[in-house]
């Protein structure tokens, strides 16, 4: 029997189904942020809310979701709203963070393909401390 999705998203996030979905996701994928690897204040982020069959609520699969800390989750939504968070963007942000970029700046650069590549080149050519990125304003 197909479950009926709650009419309100906040109501859905309190549902038993969502609790089970989160538990199953973290058991399989690990209890850490996919971007910064923090294990504090984790949220599950929907990569998308619908597909060709309609709403995915109540039928999410792990590939519809990313575990994110509240900081990364908020930054993504504050900067990009409902823009789809892809694995490519996650890997770009992680790379910039590993090179010493400030988190907000890494998030701002990630969707700017050419700017992102130029920053990587600049960091590699100068040093590995991230000083080039630190001077940028978001």
MARMI-355016 format. One line per field, with one value per residue (C-alpha): residue number from 1; residue in one letter; x negated, y negated, z. Coordinates in steps of 0.25 Angstrom, whole numbers, plus 5000, padded with zeros to 4 digits. Layout:
N
num <- [NUM, ...]
residu <- [A, ...]
u <- [X, ...]
v <- [Y, ...]
w <- [Z, ...]
//
This chain:
138
num <- [1, 2, 3, 4, 5, 6, 7, 8, 9, 10, 11, 12, 13, 14, 15, 16, 17, 18, 19, 20, 21, 22, 23, 24, 25, 26, 27, 28, 29, 30, 31, 32, 33, 34, 35, 36, 37, 38, 39, 40, 41, 42, 43, 44, 45, 46, 47, 48, 49, 50, 51, 52, 53, 54, 55, 56, 57, 58, 59, 60, 61, 62, 63, 64, 65, 66, 67, 68, 69, 70, 71, 72, 73, 74, 75, 76, 77, 78, 79, 80, 81, 82, 83, 84, 85, 86, 87, 88, 89, 90, 91, 92, 93, 94, 95, 96, 97, 98, 99, 100, 101, 102, 103, 104, 105, 106, 107, 108, 109, 110, 111, 112, 113, 114, 115, 116, 117, 118, 119, 120, 121, 122, 123, 124, 125, 126, 127, 128, 129, 130, 131, 132, 133, 134, 135, 136, 137, 138]
residu <- [X, X, X, X, X, X, X, X, X, X, X, X, X, X, X, X, X, X, X, X, X, X, X, X, X, X, X, X, X, X, X, X, X, X, X, X, X, X, X, X, X, X, X, X, X, X, X, X, X, X, X, X, X, X, X, X, X, X, X, X, X, X, X, X, X, X, X, X, X, X, X, X, X, X, X, X, X, X, X, X, X, X, X, X, X, X, X, X, X, X, X, X, X, X, X, X, X, X, X, X, X, X, X, X, X, X, X, X, X, X, X, X, X, X, X, X, X, X, X, X, X, X, X, X, X, X, X, X, X, X, X, X, X, X, X, X, X, X]
u <- [5000, 4994, 4993, 4999, 4989, 4993, 4998, 4988, 4973, 4970, 4980, 4974, 4960, 4967, 4973, 4969, 4965, 4955, 4949, 4947, 4942, 4931, 4927, 4926, 4918, 4908, 4906, 4902, 4895, 4889, 4892, 4884, 4886, 4883, 4876, 4868, 4868, 4874, 4882, 4889, 4903, 4906, 4918, 4922, 4923, 4932, 4925, 4938, 4953, 4959, 4956, 4964, 4974, 4976, 4973, 4962, 4967, 4970, 4962, 4948, 4936, 4922, 4918, 4929, 4922, 4909, 4905, 4900, 4897, 4906, 4895, 4893, 4908, 4911, 4900, 4905, 4920, 4916, 4908, 4915, 4929, 4934, 4923, 4919, 4907, 4899, 4887, 4879, 4882, 4879, 4866, 4862, 4866, 4858, 4846, 4846, 4848, 4836, 4827, 4831, 4842, 4852, 4865, 4874, 4865, 4864, 4879, 4879, 4869, 4874, 4884, 4875, 4868, 4857, 4855, 4854, 4843, 4835, 4835, 4830, 4819, 4815, 4815, 4806, 4796, 4795, 4796, 4805, 4809, 4821, 4817, 4822, 4836, 4836, 4834, 4846, 4859, 4872]
v <- [5000, 4986, 4977, 4963, 4951, 4941, 4928, 4920, 4922, 4918, 4929, 4939, 4936, 4941, 4954, 4968, 4970, 4959, 4964, 4978, 4972, 4964, 4976, 4984, 4974, 4972, 4987, 4989, 4976, 4972, 4962, 4950, 4937, 4941, 4927, 4924, 4938, 4932, 4942, 4930, 4925, 4934, 4931, 4940, 4931, 4935, 4934, 4932, 4932, 4938, 4947, 4951, 4958, 4946, 4943, 4953, 4950, 4964, 4971, 4965, 4974, 4971, 4965, 4954, 4950, 4945, 4944, 4930, 4923, 4911, 4901, 4907, 4909, 4895, 4889, 4897, 4893, 4878, 4877, 4885, 4888, 4901, 4902, 4916, 4920, 4930, 4939, 4930, 4918, 4926, 4930, 4916, 4910, 4921, 4919, 4904, 4907, 4916, 4905, 4896, 4888, 4882, 4890, 4878, 4874, 4889, 4890, 4876, 4881, 4895, 4892, 4883, 4892, 4883, 4875, 4889, 4894, 4881, 4881, 4895, 4891, 4879, 4887, 4898, 4888, 4879, 4889, 4899, 4890, 4884, 4869, 4866, 4871, 4863, 4850, 4852, 4846, 4855]
w <- [5000, 4996, 5007, 5006, 5007, 5017, 5011, 5019, 5017, 5032, 5036, 5027, 5034, 5047, 5041, 5045, 5030, 5030, 5043, 5037, 5024, 5032, 5040, 5028, 5021, 5032, 5034, 5020, 5016, 5030, 5040, 5034, 5025, 5011, 5009, 5022, 5028, 5041, 5050, 5057, 5055, 5043, 5033, 5022, 5009, 4998, 4984, 4978, 4983, 4970, 4958, 4946, 4955, 4964, 4978, 4984, 4998, 5005, 4994, 4995, 4992, 4997, 4984, 4986, 4999, 5004, 5019, 5022, 5035, 5038, 5034, 5020, 5018, 5022, 5013, 5001, 5003, 5006, 4994, 4984, 4989, 4983, 4972, 4971, 4980, 4971, 4974, 4965, 4974, 4987, 4982, 4977, 4991, 4998, 4990, 4993, 5008, 5007, 5001, 5012, 5006, 5016, 5015, 5011, 5000, 4995, 4994, 4986, 4976, 4974, 4963, 4956, 4947, 4941, 4954, 4961, 4952, 4953, 4968, 4968, 4958, 4967, 4980, 4973, 4967, 4980, 4991, 4998, 5010, 5002, 5004, 4990, 4994, 5007, 5000, 4991, 4995, 4994]
//
